[in-house]
């Protein structure tokens, strides 16, 4: 399979750290986040990765030249940030006739088995699958509602009274039909412009493994303590909330990314 690894943002929520280093190169217990991602892709059967570049792009290029990647990497420079969905649309031809592909947010830290999620996607035959996990405060983002089969049927942004705390993890599998739903506006955002058009066409996949959005300084600092490594499982008490059954009847699913700027 192929995967989009979205890495073009400025990393404003991680300043001052990202004043001197690209967001996807921040070290997790001494290891660049990008290296963790590429190893995870290789273990999960992903053979080709497209990375969009904008902020500190030369740093990322130099890093990849110094280190051999376990997967084939294509770098795409965006003079103007296209947004998460805009990057997909601009590189539609790269997917070709593939029946499915990955969309991965590079500021997510996880050791989950992506192969299980892609197998689930192939089995249900829907247009897309969203990986989900739980957070304490879903009111900061959009909330999607699933039916008894785990199909996402509703979407609400920043609800004052959230109906659940399930959140979009930043891991997504989709078929080529997704491209037809992307708005032509630039920048185009997955959470704002694509997910609402996928209602009734995408399934929820709950993730019980370690998963943390390290895009803020408090979470980045927490990752240095709680990250169990690429082969480990959940290790910190606060991550017990990630454990969930495979069926999510009527659960609210927070769409990751709605609460922040697309280029953060």
N, C-alpha and C positions, 0 to 999 in steps of 0.2 A: 504494500500500500504506500501511498504518498501522504505527506502531511504538510500543511501550512503551519509554520511556527511564527506567530505574530510577535515581532520584537522591535517595531519601529518607534515606539513611544519615547518620550523624553525622560521618563522616570521622575517626574516632578514630585511625587509623593515620597520618594526616597532621597531627596536632597537633604543634606549636602553630599551624601555618598555618591550620587550619580553626577555630581559636578566634575568628577575625575575618572569615572568608569562607566561603561555602557551598562544599562539596566540588566541585560541578560548575562553579563559577565560578573555580576556581584558574587563574591565567594560565599558558599554555604559550608561552614566548617572547613574552610580552606580550599574548597573546590569550586570553580566557576559554575554557575547555574546552567549555562549553556551546555557544558560537558555532561552534566547530569541528564539533561533533556535528550541529548543525542544518544547516550547510552541506553536510556529508557526506550527510545524509538527503535534502536537496533534489537533490543531484547523482545520487543513487541511485534516484530515482523514488518516494521516500517523500513523501507529501503531507500526512499528518497524524501528529502526535506527541503522545502522552500522557505527561506527566512527573509522577511522584508526588513530593510535597513533604512534608517533616517538619522537619528541622533547618534553621534559617535560611531558612525559606520566603519571608519578606518580601524578603530580599535578591534572591532569584531572580525574584520578581514585579517588583520595581523594575527589575531589569536588562532583563527582557523588554519592559517598558513603554517603556524608553528606546530600545530598538533594534528595528527592524523585522525580523521573522523571515522567512526564505525559505519556511517551511512553516507550516501551521496548527498552533497549539500549544494543548493543553488541559491545564490545571493541576489536579491532584487533591490536596487536602490530607488527610493521614493524621494524625489526632490521636494514634492509636496506630499504630506501624509494623506493617504487615500482613505484612512479609516479601516477598521477590521474587515468589514464587508467589501470595501473598495479594493483592498488587496486581493481578495478572492476573485472578484470580477475581472480585475486587470490581468490575472494569470489563469483565466479559465482554460486556455489552450494547453497549459502544462498538465492538466488532469486528463485531457484527451478522452478516451472512451472508458476510463476506469469506472467501475460501478459504485465505488465509494472512496472517500478520502477523509483524512483527519483535519481538524482545526484545533490548534493548541495555543493557549495563551502562555507566553514565555515567562511571565512572572508568577506562574504557579509552580509550587514545589510538591512533587508527589512521587511515590514509588509504586503506584497502582499498576495492575496488570492490564495494559491497554488491549491486549488480545481478547480478553473476556468481553470487553465492551464492544469490540468490532464484531465478535461472533454473535452477540446479542442483537446488534444492528442488522446483521445479515439475516438472522432468524425471523425478526418481526416484519421486515420488508417495508418499513416506513421511509419517509423522505429524510429524516434526521433522528439522531439519538443524542440527548444531552446527559453528560455525567453530572450527578448532583451530590452535594454533601450538605451538612447542616451547620448553621452559624447562630450565635446568640441573638443578633439583632438584624432581622430581615427587613426592617422598616426603612433601611437606608437604600434599598435597591428595588427592582421590579419583582413582582411575585407572579408566578405562573401556577395554574391550578390543573391537577390531573384528574382524570376519571378513574374508575375502579380498575381499568386495564393498564394504567400508567401512561395513558395518552395525555399530552398537555393540551388543555382545551380553553384556557383563559390566561390572560396576562395583565398584570396591574403594576404600574410603576410607583414606587415609594409609598405604599399604603400606610395610613396612620394606624390601622389595626390589622396587622398581617395575620393571615389565616394559617400560616405555617412558617417554618424556618429552613426549609430546603432551598439550597442555592445552586445556581449553575456554576460548576466547578472551573469552567474555562477549558473543558475537554469536550469535544463534539465530533461526531461522525456524521457525514452527510453524503447524499447521492448527488449526481450532476444536476438534478432538477432544482437544487438550491440556487444555482446561478440565475435562474429565470425569475427568482423572487427578490433579487438584490436591486435596490433603488439606484437609478443612474446618478443621483446627487453625489457630490464629493465635498467632504468626506462622508462615506456611508458606513454606518455602524451596525454590527450584528444585533446588539440588544435593542436598539431603537428602531431599526429599519427592516430587520429580517425576522427575528423571533415572533413578532406579532403576526406576521404573514404565514407562519408555520403552524398556527393553532390547528389542532386536529390531525396534524401530519407528522408530529415528532413524538418520540417516546422518551421517558425518563429512565435513567440507569443510576441507581444509588451506589455510591462509592463508600466502602467501609475502611479503606486503607488510609494511610497518612496523606493529607492534602492540605496545603496552606497557601493562600495568596500572600506572597512576600512583598507585595508592592507598596507597603507602608513601613515606616521605620519600626513601629512596635512589633509588627508581624515578622519583619526581617530579623530583629533581635531575638524573637521567640524561636525562630527556625534554627538559630545557632545552638540552642539548648535542646530542642525537641526532635530535630531531624534524626531518624533512626538509621539513615543510610539507604542506599538504593535497594537493598535486599530485605530491609527490616519492615516491621509493621507499625501500627500506632504505638507510640511510646509514652506520651504525656497524658496526665489525667484529663486535661481539658479537651483532648481529642476523642474521648469516649462518645461524645455526641455524634461522631461520624458513623457509628455503628447503626445500621438500619436494615429492616427487612427488604426483600426484593420487590414487594408490591407496595405501592404508595397510593392507596385509594384516597382521592380527594385532597392530596397533599398540596400545599402551596410551595412552589419552587422558585426561589429567588434567582433572577437572571443576573449573573455576575457581569459587572461592567456598566450597568445602568447608572450607578451612583457617581461615576467618575467621568472625567473627560476622556474622550477617545484616545487622545495623544499623551496620556499621563505616563 
